[in-house]
Amino acid sequence: MGEFLDTALSFPTVIFSFLLLVVAGYWLVVITGLFELDDDAAWLGLGGVPAGVALSLLIALAWLLCLVGSVVVGGGLLLAVPFAAAGGAWLATRGLLVPLRRLFPEGDRASRGDFVGQMCVIRTGSATHDFGQAEVTAADGSSAVVQVRTTGQDRLARGDKALIFEYDADGEFFWVMPYESEL
C-alpha cells in the first residue's frame, strides 16, 4: 500500500491525483443536489453526455494511465507520461462514451421559458397582480398548471384566456395579460 501511495502522490501522477479529488468533490456536490448534470463536453469531442460524466471519466482514466505509466516508465521519459496518459485517456473516453450516449437522449430539454408566448386559461377564481393559476398546453400536447400574475389593474376571471409574456425566475411565476382572440 505504501508503494501505491508513493506513486499516486509523486510526479507526474500527483497532477491527476489532485484532479481526481476535484472530481470526487464534484460528484459529492451533485449527489447533494447543489449541481445538476447539464452541459455537454462537445468542445472536447466528447459530446452526447453531460460534461460532468465525460470529464470525470477522462480524468479517472488519465489518472490510471499516468499511475501505470509512472511505474512502467522511468528516468527521463517520466516527463512524457502525463501527456501520453491524457491522450490515451481521451481516446479511451471517446470509445467508452459511445454506449453511454444512448442513456442521455439528445434534444432540447423542456423549460418553463418554453411557455412564454403561449395562450393559457385561468383556473383559479381570479388572477391578479399577487395571485393566480392558469393551465397552459406545451408543444408536446401535455398541459401544466402554472402560477400567473397580472400587471397593473388587470383582473382575470376563471375561464378567461390570457397570454403569457414573461417568466419571473425569482418569483417562479409567469406574467400574463388578457388575450384577445380576434386580433
C-alpha positions, 0 to 999 in steps of 0.5 A: 500500500505504501508503494501505491501511495508513493506513486499516486502522490509523486510526479507526474501522477500527483497532477491527476491525483489532485484532479481526481479529488476535484472530481470526487468533490464534484460528484459529492456536490451533485449527489447533494443536489447543489449541481445538476448534470447539464452541459455537454463536453462537445468542445472536447469531442466528447459530446452526447453526455453531460460534461460532468460524466465525460470529464470525470471519466477522462480524468479517472482514466488519465489518472490510471494511465499516468499511475501505470505509466509512472511505474512502467516508465522511468528516468527521463521519459517520466516527463512524457507520461502525463501527456501520453496518459491524457491522450490515451485517456481521451481516446479511451473516453471517446470509445467508452462514451459511445454506449453511454450516449444512448442513456442521455437522449439528445434534444432540447430539454423542456423549460418553463421559458418554453411557455412564454408566448403561449395562450393559457386559461385561468383556473383559479377564481381570479388572477391578479397582480399577487395571485393566480393559476392558469393551465397552459398546453406545451408543444408536446400536447401535455398541459401544466398548471402554472402560477400567473400574475397580472400587471397593473389593474388587470383582473382575470376571471376563471375561464378567461384566456390570457397570454403569457409574456414573461417568466419571473425566475425569482418569483417562479411565476409567469406574467400574463395579460388578457388575450384577445382572440380576434386580433 
